[in-house]
Structure formats: C-alpha cells, structure tokens
Amino acid sequence: MKEKQYIEYGNKPKNFDHLQKPFKLNYKNIADTQIQLIFKEYKRETGRSPNYGMKFRENFIEWVKDYEIRNRDFKILPKLKKVNTNKEILSFIIDKIQNTYYSNIAISNLLKQFGLFIHPKTIGNISSELVFKNNIEAHKERMSHIYAYHPKSFLLLPHILPYEQLNHEYLYNRVLEILSIQ
C-alpha cells in the first residue's frame, strides 16, 4: 500500500543517526491533562497564552498561585516549575522533530491543543539550530515540505488535503500572481 504524503506532515524522516540529543527528552508534565486544563482556563479567562516562548509568563504563575488559593485541593505549581526547569516545551518540540514527520505547523498545532503557543518559525529555528546543528542539507531532507513551494505560498496551501489532491498548477499560478502584486 502506497503511503500518502500530506503537506501538513511532509515526508517521513529518513536516517537521523547524526543527531545528538542535547538532554533527556522528558515532557510528561505538559502532557498531563490537569495542567492542560489550567493552560486552557488561563487562556479563556485572560485571552493570553500561558507561555512566552519556552517559559511561562509571570502573570500566568501569579494566576496559578491565586487559583491554588481559591481551590485548596489543587496543587499544580510544583509541576509547572518542573516544566520550566526540565525545559519540557523545548523537549517536546525536539522529540517531535526527531521522531515524527510533523511539520512546524503541525507541531505548533499540537502545542495549541495542550493550551500553549509556539510560533512555527520558532519551531523551525529550533529544528535548524538545535536539532540539525545548522546542517542545511539534513534540515531540508527532514523538512522537505517547507522547501517544496515558494516561501510565501504557505498561505495558500490547504493543510489538510493529501499531496495527490492538490492542484499544483493553480497553486503555482496563484503564487506568481501574489508575487507580481508585491
């Protein structure tokens, strides 16, 4: 059975023996459903993401302290401190780059499901600098879906359709049209 290639996820990674894991990949706390509910509750109440980059916002930490005072049975602050000290958000991103074939957008969407926000460009920077150690060829091989189209065409790509169902001629003409407008 032929495996479908999805634009969202790109091609499966091939051989990553040349990669070195900078630290133990551990992100069990951000995968905890109780913590994810806190992330989502904070986002719902404040309209802001609980994290700024790889660390939590000070406002979020204060909000959690107040939340724990209101709900005495609820102790989550020690787990949140472990997330920061263990660099669990970074660890999650590195694990998904090394062990899956998800794109930057897909990894960002996974984090959004947890209630966190990391921009896909930040994930790309982590990929090229930390995972691939600025080895452009290895990065291109892993992230081949990024290099398949012109950089500005990502706005046009339907990220759900299988590769075979995309109308490549339309996309090519649309990219040329956008580039001529600018």
Number of C-alpha atoms within 10 A of each C-alpha: 3 4 6 11 15 20 23 22 22 21 20 15 17 10 11 13 6 10 13 12 13 10 10 11 17 16 19 12 19 22 13 12 11 12 18 19 13 19 23 20 14 20 16 12 8 13 10 17 20 24 19 13 15 17 17 17 15 12 14 19 16 12 16 20 15 11 17 15 12 10 10 8 8 12 14 16 16 8 15 19 15 15 22 14 10 17 18 23 23 21 20 19 23 22 17 17 23 19 11 15 20 24 25 27 18 17 24 21 17 18 20 16 13 19 22 24 19 23 14 16 12 14 20 20 14 19 23 18 14 16 24 22 15 14 12 12 11 20 17 15 16 25 24 19 18 20 10 12 15 13 10 10 17 13 9 10 15 12 16 11 13 14 16 11 8 16 10 13 9 10 16 13 11 14 20 13 11 11 12 8 7 5
